[in-house]
Amino acid sequence: MTTTESLFRVAVICGSTRSVRVGPQVTTFIHSTISNHLASPAKAGGEGTTHAKPAISLEIVDIAAFNLPLFDEVIIPQAVKDPSGYAHEHTRVWSAKIASYQAFVFVTPQYNWGIPASLKNAIDYLYNEWTAKPAMIVSYGGHGGGHAAGALKTVCQGLRMKVVENPVCLTFPDRQFRDSCLIGGDLALGEAGSAIWDKEKEDVVAGWDEMVRLLG
């Protein structure tokens, strides 16, 4: 089956689980940016011609919805070749969800120059469900979250994932925006007239296109 005949399911993973958070807003912004890109014609070679695009289903996955406890499996995930080998139902549910996707866009805040413990925990529950699949990393924070992106890239490489070379790092545009993030305020991302991260959309699209090539 060729790429154009396949349906690739891609998860946009919200990596924040704070009870007051803006992670879902940022994740939706990334999802919308990619969705708009997918809906636009891809020009090739000249006006009137287009590239055939792979069929892609793009879905948001919020790790907070899975209520995963601190890793509590009895054997290491790398040794589990079948979901029935997991000891707990919450792991089997998480495994089935992640196994159903062919690629991932991780959206993570930066906590003390690293990724949230909840995201690392969710990743560490599994191994074979991640292995060999493409991954794109989007970070956000007062300084763009580059340290968190680097840490997550190392984790993905440890899982033998095919990681997009350059992460997308979204910097808070000003102090007011930062303060709104801290209290889970409305960031007005993607609303009419909003120019927040407008230029960074190009980086999102470039990273996405690279990841799609890794799917081929």
Secondary structure as UniProt FT lines:
FT   HELIX           3..5
FT   STRAND          7..14
FT   HELIX           23..39
FT   TURN            47..48
FT   STRAND          55..62
FT   HELIX           63..66
FT   HELIX           77..79
FT   HELIX           83..85
FT   HELIX           89..99
FT   STRAND          103..109
FT   TURN            112..113
FT   HELIX           117..124
FT   TURN            128..132
FT   STRAND          134..141
FT   TURN            142..145
FT   HELIX           146..158
FT   TURN            159..160
FT   STRAND          162..163
FT   STRAND          168..171
FT   HELIX           175..182
FT   TURN            183..184
FT   TURN            189..190
FT   TURN            192..193
FT   TURN            196..199
FT   HELIX           200..215
//
